[in-house]
Amino acid sequence: MRPAGLGWWAGLVAVLAALTTHTVLVTSDGGMDNGIVVDAARTWLDGGSPYDDAHFLYFPSAVVAAAPQALLPRSVLDVLIPVLVVLALVAGWVCALLLHRVPLRSRLAVLGLLGLAAGFAPFAQLVRLGNWTVTAVLALPLCLLLASRGRWVAAGAVIGVAVALKPLLAPMALLFLFARRWGALAPVVLVPAVSSVVAAFFLPDPTGFLTRTLPFLFTADDAFLRLYEAGPAAVLPRLGVPEALAQGLAVAAAAAGVVCAYRRWRGPGPEPLRLAETSAGLMLSAFLVSRPSYNHYLLVVLPLLLAGLPYAGSVTRRPWFWLALVPQLPGVTWPWLESGKRRAFRDAVTLCVLAGTVAYHAVRGARGVRDAGDEEGAGRAADGWRAAPGGAVRQ
């Protein structure tokens, strides 16, 4: 919690600048995944249907949102999108720190982001791809920050906008159900629904998402995507498990994860920690069963959990949390898994171990959190306090 020196900040800036510059030099349209969305918008502006591309898996509202990019030269997108993605990742980290009341000048603020950028391979992959998952990486901690301050309706609106751009955060509707915030749940549903219906009227194929994308998502019969899916339903059949059994196991694991997330919401601990760990449990459960499910989806929950490290009862105090991240260390070659086509096996290990750790912690470990002591310890971190097993301890 102590302030970080100038050298620490210089190292962080150097890493982020190097990553951004490298991405600008090697990508086009801001990255392959961003290019898919932009090409869909260009197709729409040219009079075609964006859903002619089977890999465009977004709501109609995303087509309209991507239209401004379609009007920009590719040379501009090459520079603009990597910079915006990195800035959004940084903003998401800042919101996670503010949620847990961690000082923005602290060593954790610097080292946490540096660890994600330099020590967690999906961070760089997300920047290179320009994937719109970054909207969820920013929206989720912002939503929880607003909710922790009693602004639940605004939090619901943030999730609604994020879902309209990419439906990744749709499972977060369960958090509003857990909290019985019915008024806040309305924008979660209405914002993407209304925006998509309105946008669909301007498309030549208004029902394309229902008739093309949804069937594709349910079957996920795509040889290219299947190689990179990290969910058990996609990985287990590659190991010889019958597809029906693999899907059933994934659904059962996801259902158990949702139950554990509810237990965490009803459990002890300060509200910011309960919000973060409950949301992480919900999202990880969704990643277990969703098709497709990629390793960079983990960046939606990881900053929230890392920023909760000062709490003595945080899931980040468990060794299995850190062991789950080992397969994602950049530069490590794993025997028989060095091929990019086999990366999904490493990603599945990380996803399943992390989901299991968060679920176990929700049921067994969180009851050791001391409500008043830990909240005081995190809340006064800026004054030199730190959380400890016995409560807030002055340094």
Buried (B, 14 or more C-beta within 10 A) or exposed (E): BEBBEEEBBEBBEEBBEEBBEBBBEEBBBBBBBBBBBBBBBBBBBEEBBBBEBEBBBBBBBBBBBBBEBBEBEEEEBBBBBBBBBBBBBBBBBBBBBBBBBBBBEBBBBBBBBBBBBBBBBBBBBBBBBBBBBBBBBBBBBBBBBBBBBEBBBBBBBBBBBBBBBBBBBBBBBBBBBBBEBEEBBBBBBEBBBBBBEEBBEEBEBBEBBEEBBEEBBEEBEBEEBBBBBBBBBBBBBBEEBEEEEBBEBBBEBBEBBBBBBBBBBEBBBBBBBBBBBBBBBBBBBBBBBBBBBBBBBBBBBBBBBBBBBBBBBBBBBBEBBEBBBEBBEEEEEBEEBEEEEEBBBBBBBBBBBBBBBBBBBBBEBBEEBBBEBBBBBBBBBBEEBBBBEEBBEEE
